[in-house]
Amino acid sequence: MIKAYVSQYDLRLFRFIFNFRRNSLLPLFFRIFSFLGDGYFYFLFLLYMYFSRPGDFRSALFVFLGAFAIEMPLYHLLKHSIRRIRPFNAHVDIDNMVLPIDEFSFPSGHTSAAFMMALVIGHFIPSIFPFLYLFALLVGISRIYLGVHYPSDILGGAAFGTGCALASIYLSSHLFG
């Protein structure tokens, strides 16, 4: 009964966000955030650290690589264990605006990576953390808007990415000082 209620609420919230597609500027806006959430630019953080803060580069590299080393295998394990069907595959009236790279919905990988990197980068550059967190939120919302994730996929991805970042920060500080 609780699962049915949560699923129903999840679908209602999904449809609320998804139905904003009628606005002409929002599709482009959310496609851009979804693309940025693909992660192609995350390595720029390491370049920044290398050239601007060379004393912190080694620590940043360990945390960055550690976070992805924790996140990637666990993410794939979760995704293929839970096997949640994507909204556009589960409901005939929902169409997707982007093609996801995999078959299943929970957790959102884009959101997971965005929150993970927001925390990792924010750990080293605290002054920009609020902007990074807002970026991560927009990546998550974009995935709902584009029809490929439910809100609970986004919440799961945010929690998962945050946990992976915290684990990497903790392990790096205890293993490498």
Secondary structure, 3 states (H helix, E strand, C coil): CHHHHHHHHHHHHHHHHHHHHHCCCHHHHHHHHHHHCCCCCCHHHHHHHHHHCHHHHHHHHHHHHHHHHHHHHHHHHHHHHHCCECHHHHCCCCCCCCCCCCCECCCCHHHHHHHHHHHHHHHHCHHHHHHHHHHHHHHHHHHHHCCCCCHHHHHHHHHHHHHHHHHHHHHHHHHHC
